[in-house]
Amino acid sequence: MIIGLVVLFLLCPCLGLAGWAVWQVADNETSVAPPAPTAPVDPTRDPLPTSAPTPTDDEGDDFAKGDCVVNDGTDDDAELRKVPCGPNTYEVLLRIPATTDGDRCEILAPQATANYVHDNSVNLLDYVLCLKQR
């Protein structure tokens, strides 16, 4: 019985660490955007609000890399709307699912000048948009 407990205590942390490492590698491989060599990085980021209104219908779930958006709301209550790309719009560089950590844009999309965090009551529906002002 003692041997069984020793094996259990050694096996559980190892499996937990292995699972965490696999999750980190899979997360980084699916969401890393290559940095643009000519895009300047603005250290004074202009983040959009860290919370968003609850989407109605499918609003908010259709933003993808390459889309352009404008904010029809305020900085505290953003209402993003998809528009044709042009001046005074934000281009979606990266969509990071299942997180509300807007700081991940600094690492995964360093050319981003702003971010939009969608915080849903169901954590799997959370996402962050890394945006670049055009």
SULGIJO-V995543 format. One record per residue. N is the residue number from 1. RES is the residue in three letters. OMEGA is omega in whole degrees, -180 to 180 (NA if undefined). Layout:
BEGIN
N	RES	OMEGA
N	RES	OMEGA
END
This chain:
BEGIN
1	MET	179
2	ILE	179
3	ILE	178
4	GLY	178
5	LEU	179
6	VAL	178
7	VAL	179
8	LEU	-180
9	PHE	177
10	LEU	-175
11	LEU	-177
12	CYS	179
13	PRO	-180
14	CYS	178
15	LEU	178
16	GLY	178
17	LEU	179
18	ALA	178
19	GLY	179
20	TRP	-180
21	ALA	179
22	VAL	180
23	TRP	180
24	GLN	-180
25	VAL	180
26	ALA	180
27	ASP	-179
28	ASN	-179
29	GLU	-176
30	THR	-173
31	SER	-178
32	VAL	176
33	ALA	180
34	PRO	-179
35	PRO	177
36	ALA	-174
37	PRO	-177
38	THR	-177
39	ALA	178
40	PRO	178
41	VAL	-178
42	ASP	-178
43	PRO	177
44	THR	-177
45	ARG	179
46	ASP	-175
47	PRO	171
48	LEU	-174
49	PRO	180
50	THR	174
51	SER	-176
52	ALA	176
53	PRO	177
54	THR	-177
55	PRO	175
56	THR	-175
57	ASP	-180
58	ASP	-178
59	GLU	177
60	GLY	-179
61	ASP	-176
62	ASP	177
63	PHE	-179
64	ALA	179
65	LYS	179
66	GLY	177
67	ASP	174
68	CYS	-176
69	VAL	169
70	VAL	180
71	ASN	178
72	ASP	180
73	GLY	179
74	THR	177
75	ASP	-180
76	ASP	-178
77	ASP	-174
78	ALA	173
79	GLU	-177
80	LEU	178
81	ARG	180
82	LYS	-179
83	VAL	172
84	PRO	-178
85	CYS	180
86	GLY	179
87	PRO	178
88	ASN	173
89	THR	175
90	TYR	176
91	GLU	178
92	VAL	178
93	LEU	-175
94	LEU	173
95	ARG	-179
96	ILE	-177
97	PRO	171
98	ALA	177
99	THR	173
100	THR	-178
101	ASP	-179
102	GLY	180
103	ASP	179
104	ARG	177
105	CYS	180
106	GLU	-178
107	ILE	-173
108	LEU	178
109	ALA	-174
110	PRO	179
111	GLN	179
112	ALA	178
113	THR	179
114	ALA	174
115	ASN	178
116	TYR	-179
117	VAL	176
118	HIS	-178
119	ASP	-180
120	ASN	178
121	SER	174
122	VAL	-173
123	ASN	179
124	LEU	-180
125	LEU	175
126	ASP	172
127	TYR	176
128	VAL	173
129	LEU	174
130	CYS	-171
131	LEU	175
132	LYS	180
133	GLN	-179
134	ARG	NA
END
